[in-house]
Amino acid sequence: MTTKHILVFEPETQGHHLMYLHYVCEALLIEGHTVTLALDMRTSDAQEKLKKRCPELLEKISFCNAFNTIGRLKGSSKLQAAAQCLEETQADEVFFNNLDDISSRMLRCAAFGVSPPEILRGKISGIYVRPRPLDPSQHGFNNKIKQWGLSRLDKGKWLKNIFLLDEFIIRDANRKHPHTNFCFLPDPWGGDFSLSKEEARQKLGIPQDKIVLLHYGTGGRRKGLHLVLEALSKAHNKKDFFLLCAGKQKNNQALRETIYTLEHENAAKLYDHYIYYEEERLLYCACDFVLAPYLNHFGSSNPISRATGAGRPIIASDYHLIGKRIRTYELGYLFEHNNAASLQKRLDTIANRGAAHLNDFSENLARYAAGCSIDAFRKALLDGLRN
């Protein structure tokens, strides 16, 4: 095994960024690589988040500030900043924890003949969360430009190991871009979800006799919480349901007021803050279903993986990859994208069936969860990097 010095570039530490950062660095260290982490170190916030999530890793990692002394990104862009950090640290290659941060601008520039900094040639790896240029279902002139840019980068051998969270497009990506190694990376879940539903509900102080729905994520419109609230308000058996809303709801006062009303009726509970592990564990163990009612959501969604890890079926929009996964692997129920009436009908069907449906998906959920465990994530990542 050849070990390397790898620069992991990640100036963001919210949401899924922090999770991937944890698991990527952990896997690299287990393999024996030297890891330097390029962060936003203008404040201690990023390191404090890492310390809270994975304190055991901090003493094994070196740090590099992605920003300069006047508080701006080194260079004129994140790509330039990564190049400067690579030069400063003398690392062997750079791993973009979220390649999407640089991909759009990098691909557009490449399409018109503007290449990345030369120091990055053959050294660009990372996780491409929303790879629209690689998805045959995505059209439009803007996407076509990015496809041209990707082809140029591939021919110039700029890219090394690119990890995709969509298992359905890997073969086509490698066929069209023979100089780049595209690998499937499962969207990982971690944690212990063995706590009983009854105990979890007792700890959270929520009813034992309701069908509990978990909506996990921020309150932005694209997350579809407004669809859930509308569907519940019109459901024929709405008193059978209890809604858990977990995640910072930003500045959406209208949604907050609706949820507050449901709380007053003992029909909902809002956790309006960043959710850390122990609270997350309780929420997933307490619920009957995990909701994924997202609007126009392209690509993977980590709450889906966590739902399968907890053995909870999913109620999801039938749009793009999430819809395809729920349908292909039979992980739960689908409703028509962006259609509250369709979701309401689905909820009515669930309420009428009572508890009979809860074991319909258990084998499928367990099988899918095994394929996106932390161990599966680590194996896929390290196997890909060895190529």
Summary of the structure (lengths in Angstrom):
residues: 387
radius of gyration: 21.8
end to end distance: 11.4
largest distance: 63.2
contacts: 1292
relative contact order: 0.10
helix: 48%
strand: 17%
